[in-house]
């Protein structure tokens, strides 16, 4: 063992790198192999040639439009979660009485899951839910508001389930920014707005970009919410539903795999654009003041 360590050291190889082997095997088994298997399935359609499944997806407007439908839901939901989490996390980065309780309340939705959240939305915002019953009893509206089984229901579900995730990430980034930087700005006469927009926000921007990407991926893969509180055959027919129907309703595994891979490619394109904008807007180091 000692001789092996010396030989590895002579070749510039750190023996501790072997600790990465279990993690590498785990990633290969759960991610790389399924991806390659799905790619292979998508290139073996029953008809249409090698790329027949992809050609069928993009030539069928009912399938192709699911991309824009999903983007119209996921992008605003991810953006709202990130924007809403910044002021709350900014106020909560310090120490104050009841901070733990308030943090717990804010992150509770992350433990509920999409199904329980959807059920709660139906009971609260549905046609016979508490919210509509209150409005009707107060005489504010004559007919119940349609807040579920449409775009609004899915959007609210994604905001509720995605906000805790975005909040925790933004809070961690803000906690990594040295508060003495803002105190130094205050001693130089900078107001609250100047300190936030000229000191904190530029340092936080890379973290916000990363948070947006992760939150967007969660929102883009929406499936239960689009069915339970949305309109799965109409306004909220997202690409994940198209992939599910192709694979498990029509049993066309090539078409289902193609839809799933297209879904992944769209996600990668959005992430690449966001990270590209981040590199243009911020050219500093990735250590130091930022979390």
C-alpha positions in Angstrom: 0.0 0.0 0.0 2.9 2.4 0.8 4.6 1.5 -2.4 1.4 2.2 -4.3 1.0 5.5 -2.6 4.6 6.5 -3.6 4.0 5.5 -7.2 0.8 7.5 -7.4 2.6 10.5 -5.8 5.4 10.2 -8.3 2.9 10.5 -11.1 1.2 13.5 -9.5 -2.0 11.5 -8.5 -3.5 12.1 -5.1 -4.7 8.8 -3.7 -7.6 10.6 -2.0 -9.1 11.0 -5.5 -10.1 7.3 -5.2 -12.7 8.4 -2.7 -14.6 9.8 -5.6 -15.1 6.4 -7.2 -18.3 5.5 -5.3 -19.9 8.9 -6.2 -18.8 8.5 -9.8 -20.4 5.0 -10.0 -23.5 6.4 -8.4 -23.8 9.2 -10.9 -23.1 6.8 -13.8 -25.8 4.3 -12.6 -28.5 6.8 -11.9 -27.9 9.5 -14.5 -25.5 8.7 -17.3 -26.9 5.2 -18.0 -30.5 6.3 -18.1 -29.6 9.2 -20.3 -27.8 7.0 -22.8 -30.6 4.4 -22.7 -33.2 7.1 -23.3 -31.2 8.5 -26.1 -30.9 5.1 -27.7 -34.7 4.6 -27.4 -35.4 8.0 -29.0 -33.4 7.0 -32.1 -35.3 3.7 -32.6 -38.9 4.8 -33.6 -41.2 2.3 -35.1 -41.3 4.4 -38.3 -39.8 7.6 -39.7 -36.2 6.7 -39.6 -33.6 7.4 -36.9 -34.8 10.9 -36.1 -38.5 10.1 -36.7 -39.5 10.7 -33.1 -38.0 14.1 -33.1 -39.4 15.0 -36.5 -42.9 13.9 -35.3 -42.6 16.0 -32.1 -41.6 19.3 -33.9 -44.0 18.8 -36.8 -47.0 18.3 -34.5 -48.2 21.6 -33.2 -50.0 19.9 -30.3 -46.7 18.5 -29.1 -44.4 21.4 -30.1 -46.4 24.0 -28.3 -45.8 22.2 -25.0 -42.3 23.8 -24.9 -43.7 27.3 -24.9 -46.4 26.4 -22.5 -43.9 25.0 -20.0 -41.6 28.1 -20.4 -44.5 30.4 -19.9 -45.2 28.7 -16.6 -41.7 27.9 -15.3 -39.9 31.2 -16.2 -42.3 33.6 -14.4 -42.6 31.2 -11.4 -38.8 30.9 -11.0 -38.3 34.7 -11.4 -41.0 35.5 -8.9 -39.5 33.1 -6.4 -36.0 34.6 -6.7 -37.2 38.2 -6.6 -39.5 37.6 -3.6 -36.9 35.7 -1.6 -34.3 38.6 -1.8 -35.9 41.2 0.5 -37.1 38.5 2.9 -33.7 36.9 3.1 -32.0 40.3 3.3 -34.1 41.2 6.4 -33.5 37.7 8.0 -29.8 37.4 7.7 -29.3 39.2 11.0 -30.2 37.9 14.5 -33.5 38.7 16.0 -36.1 37.1 18.2 -38.3 34.5 16.5 -35.9 34.0 13.6 -36.0 30.3 13.8 -39.8 30.1 14.0 -40.2 32.5 11.0 -37.7 30.5 9.0 -39.5 27.3 9.8 -42.8 28.8 8.7 -41.3 29.9 5.4 -39.7 26.5 4.6 -42.6 24.3 5.7 -44.1 24.1 2.1 -40.9 22.3 1.0 -41.9 19.4 3.2 -45.5 19.2 1.9 -44.9 18.0 -1.6 -46.7 19.0 -4.8 -49.7 16.7 -4.3 -50.5 18.0 -0.8 -50.0 21.5 -2.0 -52.3 21.0 -4.9 -55.0 19.5 -2.6 -54.6 22.6 -0.3 -55.0 24.9 -3.3 -58.2 23.1 -4.4 -59.7 23.4 -0.9 -58.8 27.0 -0.5 -59.0 28.5 -4.0 -61.4 26.1 -5.7 -64.9 27.1 -6.8 -66.3 26.0 -3.4 -63.1 26.8 -1.5 -62.8 29.1 1.5 -61.5 32.0 -0.5 -64.4 32.0 -3.0 -67.0 31.4 -0.2 -65.7 34.4 1.7 -65.9 36.6 -1.4 -69.4 35.5 -2.2 -70.5 35.9 1.4 -69.1 39.5 1.5 -70.8 40.3 -1.8 -67.5 41.2 -3.5 -68.2 38.8 -6.4 -71.3 37.3 -7.8 -69.8 34.1 -9.2 -66.7 32.1 -7.9 -63.4 33.1 -9.3 -61.7 30.5 -11.5 -58.3 30.1 -9.7 -57.7 26.4 -10.2 -57.7 24.0 -13.2 -56.0 26.7 -15.2 -52.7 28.5 -15.6 -53.2 30.4 -12.3 -53.5 27.2 -10.2 -50.3 25.7 -11.6 -48.4 29.0 -11.2 -49.4 29.4 -7.6 -48.5 25.8 -6.9 -45.0 26.3 -8.3 -44.5 29.5 -6.3 -45.6 27.8 -3.1 -43.3 24.8 -3.5 -40.4 26.6 -5.1 -40.1 29.7 -2.8 -38.6 27.9 0.2 -35.9 26.4 -2.0 -35.1 29.8 -3.4 -35.3 31.5 0.0 -32.8 29.1 1.6 -30.3 29.5 -1.3 -30.5 33.3 -1.3 -30.2 33.4 2.5 -27.0 31.3 2.3 -25.5 33.6 -0.3 -26.4 36.7 1.7 -24.9 35.2 4.8 -21.6 34.8 3.0 -21.4 38.6 2.2 -19.2 40.4 4.7 -21.6 42.9 6.6 -18.6 45.2 7.2 -18.8 46.2 3.5 -22.2 47.8 4.0 -21.1 49.4 7.3 -18.2 50.9 5.4 -20.6 52.3 2.8 -22.7 53.7 5.6 -19.8 55.5 7.2 -19.2 57.1 3.8 -22.7 58.5 3.7 -24.4 55.9 1.5 -28.1 55.3 2.1 -29.8 52.0 2.4 -30.7 51.9 -1.3 -27.2 52.8 -2.4 -25.6 50.2 -0.1 -28.0 47.5 -1.4 -27.8 48.2 -5.1 -24.1 49.2 -5.3 -22.6 46.8 -2.7 -24.9 43.9 -1.8 -26.7 43.2 -5.1 -23.6 43.1 -7.3 -22.0 40.6 -4.9 -25.3 38.6 -4.7 -25.9 38.6 -8.5 -24.0 35.4 -9.2 -25.8 33.6 -6.5 -29.1 34.9 -7.8 -28.3 33.5 -11.2 -27.5 30.1 -9.8 -30.7 30.2 -7.6 -32.8 31.1 -10.7 -31.3 28.2 -12.7 -32.0 25.6 -9.9 -35.5 27.0 -9.3 -36.2 27.0 -13.0 -35.3 23.4 -13.4 -37.7 22.5 -10.5 -40.5 24.5 -12.1 -39.8 23.3 -15.7 -40.3 19.7 -14.6 -43.8 20.4 -13.4 -46.1 17.4 -13.7 -48.4 16.7 -10.7 -49.4 20.4 -10.4 -50.2 20.7 -14.1 -52.6 17.7 -13.8 -54.1 18.3 -10.3 -54.7 22.1 -10.4 -54.2 22.8 -14.1 -55.7 21.9 -17.4 -53.6 19.0 -18.6 -55.3 18.8 -22.0 -55.4 22.5 -22.7 -53.7 25.6 -21.2 -51.3 23.7 -18.9 -50.3 20.8 -21.1 -46.6 20.9 -20.4 -43.9 18.9 -22.0 -43.6 16.4 -19.2 -47.3 15.5 -19.8 -46.5 15.0 -23.5 -43.6 12.7 -22.6 -45.8 10.7 -20.1 -48.7 10.3 -22.6 -46.3 9.2 -25.4 -44.6 6.6 -23.2 -47.4 5.3 -20.9 -50.6 6.0 -22.8 -49.6 5.3 -26.4 -46.7 3.1 -25.4 -44.5 4.9 -27.9 -41.2 4.8 -25.9 -39.2 6.4 -28.7 -41.6 9.4 -28.7 -41.6 9.6 -24.9 -37.8 9.5 -24.7 -37.5 12.1 -27.5 -39.8 14.5 -25.6 -37.8 13.9 -22.4 -34.5 14.7 -24.1 -36.0 17.8 -25.8 -37.1 18.9 -22.3 -33.6 18.5 -21.0 -32.1 20.4 -24.0 -34.5 23.3 -23.4 -33.5 23.4 -19.8 -29.8 23.4 -20.7 -30.3 26.3 -23.2 -32.0 28.5 -20.6 -29.4 27.7 -18.0 -26.6 28.5 -20.5 -28.2 31.8 -21.3 -28.6 32.8 -17.6 -25.0 31.8 -16.8 -23.8 33.6 -19.9 -25.5 36.8 -18.8 -24.0 36.3 -15.3 -20.5 36.1 -16.7 -21.1 39.3 -18.7 -22.6 41.2 -15.8 -20.1 40.0 -13.1 -16.5 39.4 -13.9 -15.1 39.2 -10.3 -13.8 36.1 -8.5 -16.0 33.4 -7.1 -14.6 33.7 -3.6 -14.3 36.3 -1.0 -17.4 38.5 -0.3 -19.9 36.3 -2.1 -21.5 33.3 -0.5 
